């Protein structure tokens, strides 16, 4: 299991009620928060994780985006689109996370 999965398991085990509340909150936002489809939401989450430099979250959102039907090209494009807003170095770090993920 990855360190992301290990950490999530720890949180679920040691903070079960908090995790359940957070999970339900996230589900409500995704399902009832607005008109975006699952694929678009997944790409938005990649952009958010990229610009926030949340690399572990970015890896998780890349995985979820692929499950939602996003192509590798679409995911990479979203990461590239962050450069004009947050800078080239930040985009390059996210691109590295993406490349390392797909090489696994």
MOGIDA-V816575 format. One record per residue. N is the residue number from 1. RES is the residue in one small letter. SS is DSSP state (H for helix, E for strand, - for the rest). OMEGA is omega in whole degrees, -180 to 180 (999 if undefined). BURIAL is I if it has 9 or more other ideal C-beta (glycine too) atoms within 8 Angstrom, else O. Layout:
N & RES & SS & OMEGA & BURIAL
N & RES & SS & OMEGA & BURIAL
This chain:
1 & x & - & -180 & O
2 & x & - & 178 & O
3 & x & H & 176 & O
4 & x & H & 179 & I
5 & x & H & 178 & O
6 & x & H & -179 & I
7 & x & H & 177 & O
8 & x & H & 177 & O
9 & x & H & 177 & I
10 & x & H & -178 & O
11 & x & H & -180 & I
12 & x & H & -179 & I
13 & x & H & -172 & O
14 & x & H & -178 & O
15 & x & - & -171 & O
16 & x & H & -177 & O
17 & x & H & 178 & O
18 & x & H & 179 & O
19 & x & H & -179 & I
20 & x & H & 179 & O
21 & x & H & 180 & O
22 & x & H & 180 & O
23 & x & H & 178 & O
24 & x & H & 177 & O
25 & x & H & 179 & O
26 & x & H & 179 & O
27 & x & H & 180 & O
28 & x & H & 179 & I
29 & x & H & -178 & O
30 & x & H & -174 & I
31 & x & H & -174 & O
32 & x & H & -175 & O
33 & x & - & -178 & O
34 & x & - & -170 & O
35 & x & - & -176 & O
36 & x & - & 177 & O
37 & x & - & -174 & O
38 & x & H & -179 & O
39 & x & H & 179 & I
40 & x & H & 178 & O
41 & x & H & -180 & I
42 & x & H & 179 & I
43 & x & H & 176 & I
44 & x & H & 180 & I
45 & x & H & 176 & I
46 & x & H & 179 & I
47 & x & H & -180 & I
48 & x & H & 180 & I
49 & x & H & 179 & I
50 & x & H & -176 & I
51 & x & H & 176 & I
52 & x & - & -178 & O
53 & x & - & 176 & O
54 & x & - & -170 & O
55 & x & H & 177 & I
56 & x & H & 176 & O
57 & x & H & 179 & I
58 & x & H & 178 & I
59 & x & H & 178 & I
60 & x & H & -178 & I
61 & x & H & 174 & I
62 & x & H & 179 & I
63 & x & H & -179 & I
64 & x & H & 179 & I
65 & x & H & 178 & I
66 & x & H & 177 & I
67 & x & H & 179 & O
68 & x & - & 177 & I
69 & x & - & 178 & O
70 & x & - & 177 & I
71 & x & - & 176 & O
72 & x & H & 179 & O
73 & x & H & 178 & O
74 & x & H & -180 & I
75 & x & H & 179 & I
76 & x & H & 179 & I
77 & x & H & 179 & O
78 & x & H & 179 & I
79 & x & H & 179 & I
80 & x & H & -179 & I
81 & x & H & -179 & I
82 & x & - & -174 & I
83 & x & H & -179 & I
84 & x & H & -177 & O
85 & x & H & -174 & O
86 & x & H & 176 & O
87 & x & - & -178 & O
88 & x & H & -179 & O
89 & x & H & 179 & O
90 & x & H & 178 & I
91 & x & H & -179 & I
92 & x & H & 176 & O
93 & x & H & 179 & I
94 & x & H & 178 & I
95 & x & H & 177 & I
96 & x & H & 177 & O
97 & x & H & 179 & I
98 & x & H & -178 & I
99 & x & H & 178 & O
100 & x & H & 179 & O
101 & x & H & -176 & I
102 & x & H & 178 & O
103 & x & H & 180 & O
104 & x & - & 999 & O
